[in-house]
Amino acid sequence: MQSPCVARCGLNDDEICMGCFRHIDEIVGWSSASEIKQQQIWQNLAQRKAQYASEEHHRSKEKERGKNSQIISREKWLEAEKRLAEQDA
């Protein structure tokens, strides 16, 4: 199944990519996720996108907003890999 990635990666404070709206754990675990899990992730994206778009709209009225507040760093990637490995154990 095709990844939801749109190559505009950047994490918000909740570790959600503001490009594809997946959580960092979903991004890191995508290639090893079952097709059912990948479908579940895809199904959650529209709702998550609407949720964060609404929240970002409200925040932008209070302060100037950077589109991607945090690039997905190697450190964040490794933290997510560790969480996923612990879940699988």
C-alpha positions in Angstrom: 0.0 0.0 0.0 1.3 3.5 -0.8 2.5 5.6 2.0 0.6 8.8 2.9 3.9 10.7 2.9 3.8 14.0 0.9 7.5 14.9 1.5 6.6 17.9 3.6 7.8 16.5 6.9 7.7 18.4 10.1 6.4 17.5 13.6 4.2 19.5 15.8 4.3 19.4 19.5 2.2 16.2 19.5 4.7 14.5 17.2 2.2 14.6 14.3 3.7 15.3 10.9 2.0 18.4 9.5 2.6 17.1 6.0 0.8 13.7 6.1 -0.8 13.9 9.6 0.7 10.7 10.8 2.2 10.3 14.3 6.0 9.7 14.3 5.3 6.1 15.4 3.1 5.5 12.4 5.7 7.0 10.1 8.6 4.9 11.5 6.5 1.7 11.6 4.8 2.1 8.2 7.0 -0.3 6.3 6.6 -3.1 8.8 2.8 -2.5 9.5 0.3 -5.0 8.2 -2.0 -3.9 5.4 -4.9 -3.8 7.9 -2.8 -1.4 10.1 -1.9 0.7 7.1 -5.6 1.0 6.1 -6.4 2.0 9.7 -3.8 4.7 9.5 -5.1 6.0 6.2 -8.7 6.0 7.6 -7.6 8.2 10.6 -5.8 10.8 8.5 -8.8 12.9 7.3 -10.2 13.3 10.8 -6.7 14.0 12.2 -6.0 16.6 9.5 -9.3 18.3 10.2 -8.6 18.3 13.9 -5.1 19.8 13.6 -6.1 22.3 10.9 -8.8 23.6 13.2 -6.4 23.8 16.1 -3.7 25.5 14.0 -6.3 28.0 12.7 -7.1 29.0 16.3 -3.4 29.2 17.3 -2.5 31.3 14.3 -4.9 34.0 15.5 -2.9 34.2 18.7 0.6 34.1 17.3 2.4 33.8 14.0 2.6 30.2 13.0 5.5 28.2 11.5 4.2 25.5 9.2 6.5 22.8 10.6 7.6 23.5 14.1 10.0 20.7 14.3 11.8 18.7 11.6 11.7 15.0 12.0 15.2 14.5 13.5 17.2 11.4 13.8 16.7 11.5 17.5 12.9 11.6 17.2 13.1 8.7 14.7 15.2 6.6 17.0 12.8 7.3 20.0 9.9 6.1 17.9 11.8 3.0 16.8 12.4 2.2 20.4 8.8 2.7 21.4 7.7 0.4 18.6 10.2 -2.3 19.5 9.0 -2.2 23.1 5.4 -2.6 21.9 6.3 -5.6 19.8 8.2 -7.3 22.7 
